[in-house]
Amino acid sequence: AGGAAQEEARSQALTGAMGSRGGGGRGGGGGSGDEDDSSTLFFLLSLLVCVVGPWTFAVLWSLIWPGAAEVEKTFPAKTEQGLRVRNCQTQAMSAKREAHIARLKSRSTLCTRGFLIRTVILALLWCWLAYIVIQLQTVLATSSRYANFDPYELLGVGRSAGKAEVKKAFRKLSLQLHPDKNPDPSAVERFILVKKAYDSLTDPVSAQNYKLYGNPDGPTRVEIGMAIPSISKDQQGIVLVIFVFGFILGVPLSLIWCLKGSDSEVAPNGVLKETMEALANGLSASTDARALQALLLSSGESTAVTPLRSNEEAEAINALAQELRVKAAKGATEVRKADVLFLAHTQRCHDKLTGPLLEDLNVLLAKWRLVSRAMLEIAAHKALPAAHEAALELHRAIVQAVDLASAASGSGGSELLQVPHLDAERGKKWRKGPRKAANLASFAEMAAEERRSSLEAVGLSEQELLDAEEFAKAVPRISVSQAKVFVAGEDIVCEDDIATVRVKFARENLAEGEASGAAHTPFFPDAVIPEAWWLSFTVVTRGGKTRLVRVRDAGRDAVAELRFKVPSAGKYRGRIKLLSEAYAGLDAEYDVHFEVKTEKEAKALDRTRRAASGGGGGDDDSGEGSGGEDDEDELGDFEVEDLAD
């Protein structure tokens, strides 16, 4: 009897870990309704795999090929229309582009708070997935163990055997299959089944489970639920109030906060909101480039980046200010650091800046470009052509490092400083030569041999000549093929209509199937400045307003359009300007002539045309053209006068 008790204790120890796996308790439910059910685990497993799989692939992709998406977005090989993007291939721009790509591909860019949070969440999901897999394996193993479970057959006794015979058979088999006495690896599993069979015939609870579920452990499914506390009727009102404020109001407010972003001080275009407000109030019809420069240098972007680090840096700033003849701003007693760095950049004195000052300048240039772009957008929105052209001058001074005063004067010498390796001294030699009156546009239009010989005369080396030739290929040469004023769906322009100005132009420097990429900006920290254009249209009348729109077509054959309200009846001349955003000296002007009819004249002309075409006359107001581009030819070819020369 003592040996049987010890054997029973050892059997319980071995099978303890393989006890009841049922989450639904013993005795609940009945019959076939509580069969082995692992559908919940399979559903959770499928759901997690759908989430974790693609997410893990994306994380691994970013770790193995970091920055691949950013590189394709910043330096695309083709446009959305399938055009090949042609970037400037000078030595300086190629080096900047490669350095930028190397920064984007660096794994150090992954060490951000957002990436770490996403990685931690992904790791937790993987832990949850592993736990579900383990649970599912346990359920499936338990189900397979009890497949065709027959305790009488396992113990080798008849169905009429008594407890003594069952106990004797169990003792005999346990001595044979016990792991301490049987080295066979399969003996453990067989021993456990024998113990379960013995329990099914001797233990009342196990016998009841075997009768209901076909195994001594009860239902083998895993039930996953959530413990929810009971709520009394007195507390239901408070819970309802918490639900209203927490869910109905909390969820929308959380979504609004997430969409708004954590940094509420910055506008969507990357400019501080206080700077945007100052620009909106500061831009007027008489604002010039100097006034915009003052707004730029007093903005929050300039003051936040340029505090003096030490007395030595203050002395260096003062010495450089005296050399560059920088004056203190109005109302200030000392020269601001931003003023000195701006003038050092536009006068190309970067070699006189120390490492920390050069880093500050690079940070400021990126911010100044965003501010100048905001100036352009605000001036275009407020229809301020003078302020818009001043903002263009400021933007070019920032990205091309040309002096703002020289650029505003329109001298060809400042334009030629955009040519690589053509500094002020070489520019003087150039102007004394046979091409002394040349500007940037005529430089790009020169024959290659003539341009090369002229540059050799001013002292350019072979590599510098190659860079200059590549620059000449990258500089846009614009030619307008068509300029029209029309009303969509009509063949006559009537007063008070909303007319469209359409300008078709070509970038002669590009080949068929090509699109312009980044402009040549060797003194700007990044090689991402687009070669963009602005279309300006003014009806040349007293009080005629100017409309401005940014041209987003980067292909060789581009189309730009804008709409305006047609003035009263009469003959008009419209002034079209194509303004370069990245280069100084490439702007072009054209005139387009159009005639506006009164409604009465339009009806009379329509009746005349109907009579001439055999369609009958009559005072019919429905006589409209078929519309679209097919009717544009009926407007006639307007006279396009090139005023660039």
PEFENWO-V286905 format. One line per field, one symbol per residue. phi: phi as a letter, one per 20 degrees, with the letter a starting at -180 (. if undefined). psi: psi as a letter, one per 40 degrees, with the letter a starting at -180 (. if undefined). burial: # if it has 16 or more other C-alpha atoms within 10 Angstrom, else .. A space follows every 50 residues. Layout:
BEGIN
phi->???
psi->???
burial->???
END
This chain:
BEGIN
phi->.fffffffffffffeffdffdfeenenfmamffdfgcdffffffffffff efgfffffffffffcfmfffffffcffcefenefedefdfffffffffff ffffeffffefdfffffffffffffffffffffffffffffffffeflfc ffffemcffefeffffffffffffffdfgfdcffgfffffffffffffff ddeffffffffednbfenfeededbcfdffdfffeffffffffffedfef ffffffffffnfdeedfgenefffffffffeeebfdfdfffffffffeff ffffedffebfffffffffffffeleefffndecffffffffffffeldf feefgffffffffffffffffffffffffffeldffffffffffffffed ldfffffffmffffffffffmdeffffffffeefdfefdfffffeffgff fffffffeoffffffffffffffeffdeceebccdbdfncdcedfmfded ddcdcceffdefndcfdffecfeefdecffedcdddccffbfmfeddcbe edeeffedcccbdbeffffqeccdedcddfedcendfccbdcdbcddfff ffffffffffffenendoedfefdffnmffeffffneffddedfe
psi->ddddddddddddddedefaheheeiheiaiaeefihhfdddddddddddd ddcdddddddddddghedddddddgidiideeihhhihfidddddddddd ddddehedeegidddddddddddddddddddddddddddddddddehfhh ddddefiieeiaddddddddddddddehdeehehdedddddddddddddd edhdddddddddeeieeaheihhhahhhiihiddeddddddddddddddd ddddddddddidgeehideeiiddddddddddhidehaddddddddeeid ddddefihdidddddddddddddefhiiiheidihiddddddddddeffd eehidddddddddddddddddddddddddddefgddddddddddddddde fihdddddefiddddeeehhegaddddddddeaefdeiadddddeiiddd dddddddefiidddddddddddddhhhhhhdhhihihheiehhiieihih hhhhiiheeiiheiihbiihgdeidifehigiihhhhhhgihehihhiih heheidhihhiiiihhaiiahihhhhhhhhddiheeiiiiihhihhiidd ddddddddddddeeeibigheegiieiaededdeeihihhhhed.
burial->......#...#..##....###.#.#.......#####..#...#..##. .#...#..#..#...##...#..##.##....###########..##..# #..##....#...........#..##..#..##.##..##.##..#..## ##.##.#........##.###.##..###.......##.########### #...######.###########............................ ....................###.##..#...##..####.##.#####. ##...#.......#..##.##....#........##############.. ..#...##.#####################.################### ####..##...###########...##.###...#..####.##...... ##.##..#.#...###############.#..######.########.## ###.######...##########################......##### #..###########.##.#..#.#########################.. .##..###......................##..#....#.....
END
